[in-house]
Amino acid sequence: MQQLVLTNFDNILTYQGIKGNIKFEQIQGTVEQENKRIKLLTQIAQQIVNLGYSNESLRNEIFCQLIKQTTIGSQTEKELKLNILQDALRRGWQLIMLCCETFAPQTNFESIILAHIEKAMDAGHISTEGAQSTVQEEISMFATYSLNKLLTTFRFGGILKVDEKKISDIQSITRIRRVFDCSLADIMFRQSTLAAPEKDFLVPTVLLFLINRIIQTNGLRTEGIFRESFAVDETENAIALLNLGYYGNQFFRSQTNPHSYAVLLLNWLKRLEDPIIPSSLYEKALDTVRPLGLKKTSLKLVSPCEFVNYELPLANILTLKCLSRFLKKVYAEENVRYNLMAVQNVALIFAPTLIKSKSEDSYVNSKNLRLEISFIMTVILEIGNLTRDEESKIAEAEKWVLDNYCKTCW
């Protein structure tokens, strides 16, 4: 076990370019050399992630090593050149992000990794000049993505143990109302079989319910909304109830913590079988924010919002517009001073849940993260309003959900 720990630390140092044959200075080279370097980086990253995934007892140690390698001390600054240090930090945070995406620390280590992540997120707000500023922004971006992964993972705090009989009982019913771990099209189809007025709702009832509850519990003015964790067992209980359509259950009547509903909303978006921006359209979506010479598809020059309106299925468009309509309230000036969720932070948090690549190349995915955030932020800011008819129908649906499902919770 000790040898595994030592080997893993060597792998981290190698990935960071501090040790081995992947030095920062060697980045410039032929296309063949660059491809070879990327392939090697990917293999090393996968070794690190796989070690934590398959060895639960080593997860805290892996996070300890990564925290050490992403914490700058005076001695570190003396030993490494600035450009090498900056690249090492970038790569270190890439590894934290990839690990958070795959496994969570054990329960007794949650507060430590969360504190490290939150400190790095705040670093993005430090005003600096030049390259250092860019590095801080990137680290803040990776840290926010890491937090998002931890908040929405099934295994936050360890492996969840669920009673098999309970699962069996739920599965016999959830085919009727299931809203988690299925496609948006399936949700809307099942919803269309319900009694009026739900069968005529333009967006999923669960979305309207969670938005209503966040607002109702003063989530719009709660500091750290969408950035706080919530007990995994309570989250899973809530998901089971939502899958059954039990919106008026005692659990929700007694739950007045807005963070619980924020985590559920992120979970719901993340656990859709296909993201709101379908994976098949991933590269086309990113091409709307890529520089002209780097586009990967034949997509004509269109804005992200034009792309959404022309390419996405109607249910996806309406769901995205409804969500954006709510998020505008989150980053509204009168609320930001309380919740500290400016539009940039909102985009950082929601991008990983709304647009995802099917690629397993972790290195490429981490490089695309900035494009994903840019795309989502543009959509959130600029997507057109609902039509008058759509706005009227969604407003009526919101009021019905509030009166019939949320007032029983209050």
C-alpha positions in Angstrom: 0.0 0.0 0.0 2.9 2.4 0.9 4.4 1.7 -2.6 1.1 2.6 -4.2 1.0 5.9 -2.4 4.6 6.7 -3.4 4.1 5.7 -7.0 0.9 7.9 -7.1 2.8 10.9 -5.8 5.4 10.4 -8.5 2.6 10.3 -11.1 1.3 13.6 -9.8 4.7 15.2 -10.0 5.1 13.8 -13.5 1.7 15.1 -14.6 2.5 18.5 -13.2 5.7 18.6 -15.2 7.9 18.8 -12.1 9.4 15.4 -12.5 10.0 13.0 -15.4 9.8 13.6 -19.1 6.9 16.0 -19.4 8.5 19.3 -18.6 6.8 22.6 -19.2 9.6 23.7 -21.6 8.9 20.7 -23.9 5.3 21.7 -24.7 6.4 23.4 -27.9 7.2 20.8 -30.6 6.0 19.0 -33.6 2.4 17.8 -33.9 3.5 14.2 -33.4 5.4 15.2 -30.2 2.4 17.1 -28.9 0.1 14.2 -29.5 2.5 11.9 -27.8 2.7 14.2 -24.8 -1.1 14.5 -24.5 -1.5 10.7 -24.7 1.1 10.3 -21.9 -0.6 12.9 -19.8 -3.9 11.2 -20.2 -2.5 7.8 -19.2 -0.9 9.3 -16.1 -4.1 11.1 -15.1 -6.1 7.9 -15.6 -3.7 6.0 -13.4 -4.2 8.5 -10.6 -8.0 8.5 -10.9 -8.2 4.8 -11.2 -6.2 4.3 -8.0 -8.7 6.3 -6.0 -11.7 4.7 -7.7 -10.6 1.2 -7.0 -9.1 1.8 -3.5 -11.4 3.6 -1.2 -8.9 3.6 1.7 -6.5 5.7 -0.5 -8.8 8.4 -1.5 -8.0 10.8 1.4 -4.3 10.2 0.8 -4.7 11.1 -2.9 -6.5 14.3 -2.1 -3.9 15.1 0.5 -1.2 14.8 -2.1 -3.1 16.9 -4.5 -3.8 19.6 -1.9 -0.1 19.7 -1.1 0.8 20.1 -4.8 -1.7 22.9 -5.3 -0.7 24.9 -2.3 2.0 27.5 -2.9 4.5 28.2 -0.3 7.5 30.5 -0.2 9.9 27.6 -0.7 8.0 26.4 -3.8 8.2 29.8 -5.3 11.9 29.9 -4.8 12.5 26.4 -6.3 10.4 26.7 -9.5 10.4 29.2 -12.3 7.2 31.2 -12.6 6.1 29.6 -15.8 6.7 26.1 -14.5 4.9 26.9 -11.2 1.9 28.2 -13.0 1.6 25.2 -15.3 2.1 22.8 -12.3 -0.8 24.5 -10.5 -3.0 24.3 -13.6 -2.3 20.6 -14.0 -2.7 19.9 -10.2 -6.1 21.4 -10.3 -7.0 19.5 -13.4 -6.2 16.3 -11.4 -8.4 17.5 -8.5 -11.2 18.1 -10.9 -10.9 14.7 -12.5 -10.7 13.0 -9.1 -13.8 14.8 -7.8 -15.6 13.7 -11.0 -14.8 10.1 -10.2 -14.8 9.6 -6.4 -15.3 11.6 -3.3 -13.1 11.7 -0.1 -14.1 9.7 2.9 -16.4 11.4 5.4 -13.7 12.6 7.8 -11.9 14.5 5.0 -14.8 16.3 3.4 -14.3 19.6 5.2 -10.6 19.7 4.3 -11.0 19.3 0.6 -14.0 21.6 0.5 -12.0 24.3 2.4 -9.2 23.9 -0.2 -11.6 24.2 -3.1 -13.5 27.2 -1.7 -10.2 29.0 -1.0 -9.2 28.5 -4.6 -12.6 29.6 -5.9 -12.1 32.9 -4.0 -8.6 33.3 -5.6 -10.3 34.0 -8.9 -11.6 37.3 -7.5 -8.1 38.6 -6.6 -7.1 41.5 -8.9 -3.7 40.8 -10.5 -2.0 41.6 -13.7 -1.0 39.6 -16.8 -0.4 35.9 -16.8 -0.8 35.5 -13.0 -4.4 36.8 -13.3 -5.2 34.2 -16.1 -3.8 31.4 -13.9 -5.9 32.5 -11.0 -9.0 32.6 -13.1 -8.3 29.1 -14.5 -7.7 27.7 -11.0 -10.9 29.3 -9.8 -12.7 27.7 -12.7 -11.2 24.2 -12.0 -12.1 24.6 -8.3 -15.7 25.6 -9.0 -16.0 22.6 -11.4 -14.6 20.4 -8.7 -17.0 21.6 -6.1 -19.9 21.1 -8.5 -18.8 17.5 -9.0 -18.6 16.9 -5.3 -22.0 18.4 -4.7 -23.7 16.2 -7.3 -21.9 12.9 -6.9 -23.8 9.9 -5.5 -20.8 9.2 -3.3 -20.3 12.4 -1.4 -18.8 11.3 1.9 -18.5 7.7 0.9 -20.4 4.9 -0.9 -24.1 5.2 -0.4 -25.8 2.1 1.0 -29.4 1.8 -0.1 -31.8 -1.0 1.0 -32.5 -3.3 -1.9 -36.1 -3.8 -1.0 -36.7 -0.1 -0.9 -35.2 0.2 -4.4 -37.4 -2.6 -5.7 -40.5 -1.0 -4.2 -39.7 2.4 -5.7 -38.8 0.9 -9.1 -42.3 -0.7 -9.4 -43.9 2.8 -9.3 -41.3 5.2 -10.6 -41.9 4.2 -14.2 -44.9 6.5 -13.9 -43.3 9.6 -12.4 -39.5 9.0 -12.6 -37.7 12.3 -13.2 -34.1 11.3 -12.3 -31.7 9.2 -14.4 -33.8 9.4 -17.5 -34.1 11.6 -20.6 -36.0 14.9 -20.8 -38.1 13.4 -23.5 -39.1 10.5 -21.3 -40.0 12.9 -18.4 -42.2 15.1 -20.7 -43.9 12.0 -22.2 -44.7 10.6 -18.7 -45.9 14.0 -17.6 -48.2 14.1 -20.6 -50.0 11.0 -19.3 -50.9 12.7 -16.0 -54.1 14.5 -15.1 -54.6 18.2 -16.1 -53.1 20.6 -15.7 -49.7 18.9 -15.3 -50.1 17.0 -18.6 -50.1 20.4 -20.4 -47.0 21.9 -18.7 -44.3 23.0 -21.1 -41.5 22.1 -18.8 -41.0 19.4 -16.1 -43.0 19.8 -12.9 -39.9 18.9 -10.9 -38.0 21.9 -12.3 -40.8 24.3 -11.4 -41.1 22.7 -7.9 -37.4 23.0 -7.1 -37.2 26.6 -8.5 -40.3 27.5 -6.4 -38.8 25.9 -3.2 -35.4 27.7 -3.7 -37.2 31.0 -3.9 -39.6 30.1 -1.1 -36.8 29.3 1.3 -35.0 32.6 0.5 -32.4 30.9 -1.6 -32.0 33.9 -3.8 -30.5 35.8 -0.9 -28.6 32.9 0.7 -24.9 33.2 0.6 -23.2 30.3 -1.3 -26.4 29.1 -2.9 -25.5 26.3 -5.4 -22.0 26.1 -3.7 -22.9 24.2 -0.6 -23.2 20.5 0.0 -26.1 18.6 1.6 -26.3 15.3 3.4 -26.2 12.5 0.8 -28.8 10.3 2.6 -31.3 13.2 2.7 -30.6 14.1 -0.9 -31.3 10.5 -2.0 -34.5 10.3 0.1 -35.7 13.5 -1.6 -34.8 12.1 -5.0 -36.8 8.9 -4.2 -39.8 11.1 -3.2 -39.5 13.2 -6.4 -39.4 10.1 -8.5 -42.7 9.1 -6.9 -44.2 12.5 -7.4 -44.6 13.0 -3.7 -44.0 16.8 -3.8 -46.2 17.4 -0.7 -44.5 14.8 1.4 -43.6 15.7 5.1 -39.9 15.6 4.1 -40.4 18.7 1.9 -42.8 20.3 4.4 -40.1 20.2 7.1 -37.1 21.0 4.8 -36.5 24.7 4.8 -32.8 24.7 3.9 -32.5 26.3 0.4 -29.2 24.4 -0.2 -31.1 21.1 -0.2 -33.2 22.3 -3.1 -30.2 23.8 -4.9 -28.3 20.5 -4.7 -31.4 18.7 -6.0 -31.7 21.0 -8.9 -28.0 20.4 -9.9 -28.5 16.7 -9.4 -31.5 16.6 -11.6 -29.8 18.4 -14.4 -26.6 16.3 -14.1 -28.5 13.0 -14.0 -30.5 13.5 -17.2 -29.5 10.7 -19.5 -28.6 13.3 -22.1 -27.7 16.9 -21.1 -29.9 19.9 -21.9 -27.4 20.6 -24.6 -27.4 17.1 -26.2 -24.0 15.3 -26.3 -24.4 14.8 -30.1 -24.3 18.6 -30.5 -21.4 19.2 -28.1 -18.8 20.1 -30.7 -21.3 22.3 -32.6 -22.2 24.1 -29.5 -18.5 24.8 -28.6 -17.9 26.0 -32.2 -20.2 28.9 -31.5 -17.6 30.2 -29.1 -14.4 28.9 -30.7 -12.1 31.2 -32.7 -12.7 30.8 -36.4 -9.5 28.9 -37.2 -10.1 26.3 -34.5 -13.7 25.3 -35.3 -14.2 21.5 -35.5 -17.5 21.3 -37.4 -19.0 22.8 -40.5 -21.5 24.9 -38.5 -22.2 28.2 -40.0 -21.3 31.3 -38.0 -24.1 31.6 -35.4 -24.3 32.8 -31.8 -24.8 30.4 -28.9 -28.4 31.5 -28.6 -29.1 31.1 -32.3 -27.7 27.6 -32.0 -29.9 26.8 -29.1 -33.0 28.0 -30.9 -32.2 26.3 -34.2 -30.6 23.0 -33.1 -32.2 21.9 -29.8 -35.5 20.0 -29.4 -38.3 22.2 -28.2 -38.5 20.6 -24.7 -34.8 21.4 -24.3 -35.2 25.0 -25.4 -38.2 25.6 -23.1 -36.4 24.0 -20.2 -33.3 26.0 -20.8 -35.3 29.2 -21.1 -37.2 28.5 -18.0 -34.0 27.8 -16.1 -32.3 30.9 -17.5 -35.4 32.9 -16.4 -34.8 31.7 -12.9 -31.0 32.2 -12.9 -31.5 35.8 -13.9 -33.1 36.2 -10.5 -30.1 34.5 -8.9 -27.6 36.9 -10.4 -29.9 40.0 -10.2 -28.1 42.9 -8.6 -30.4 43.1 -5.6 -29.6 39.4 -4.8 -25.9 39.1 -5.7 -24.8 41.2 -2.7 -26.3 38.5 -0.5 -25.7 35.3 -2.4 -22.4 36.3 -4.1 -23.5 34.5 -7.2 -22.6 36.8 -10.1 -23.4 35.5 -13.6 -19.8 34.3 -14.0 -20.2 32.1 -10.9 -23.6 30.9 -12.0 -22.1 29.8 -15.4 -19.2 28.1 -13.6 -21.6 26.0 -11.5 -24.2 25.2 -14.1 -22.0 24.6 -17.2 -21.0 21.0 -16.1 -24.6 20.1 -15.7 -25.9 21.5 -18.9 -23.2 20.6 -21.5 -21.0 17.5 -21.4 -18.8 15.6 -23.8 -19.0 11.9 -24.2 -15.3 11.8 -24.7 -13.3 9.9 -22.1 -10.2 11.9 -22.9 -9.8 13.8 -19.6 -7.1 16.0 -20.8 -9.1 17.3 -23.8 -12.2 17.7 -21.6 -10.4 19.8 -19.2 -9.1 22.0 -22.0 -12.7 22.4 -23.3 -14.0 23.6 -19.9 -13.5 27.3 -20.5 -15.4 27.0 -23.8 -18.3 25.2 -22.1 -18.5 27.9 -19.5 -18.3 30.7 -22.1 -21.1 29.0 -24.1 -23.4 28.6 -21.0 -22.7 32.1 -19.8 -23.6 33.6 -23.1 -26.8 31.5 -23.3 -27.8 32.5 -19.7 -27.2 36.2 -20.5 -28.6 36.4 -24.0 -31.1 33.7 -24.6 -34.4 35.3 -25.8 -37.4 35.5 -23.6 -40.2 33.1 -23.8 -43.0 34.0 -26.2 -46.0 35.6 -24.7 -48.0 32.4 -24.9 -45.1 30.3 -23.4 -44.5 32.9 -20.6 -48.2 32.8 -19.8 -48.4 29.0 -19.7 -45.2 28.6 -17.6 -46.3 31.3 -15.2 -49.7 29.5 -14.7 -47.8 26.2 -14.2 -45.5 27.8 -11.6 -48.5 29.2 -9.7 -50.3 25.8 -9.8 -47.2 24.0 -8.5 -46.8 26.7 -5.8 -50.4 26.4 -4.7 -50.7 22.6 -4.9 -47.2 21.4 -4.1 -45.2 24.2 -2.4 -47.8 25.8 -0.1 -48.2 22.4 1.6 -44.5 22.6 2.3 -44.5 26.0 3.9 
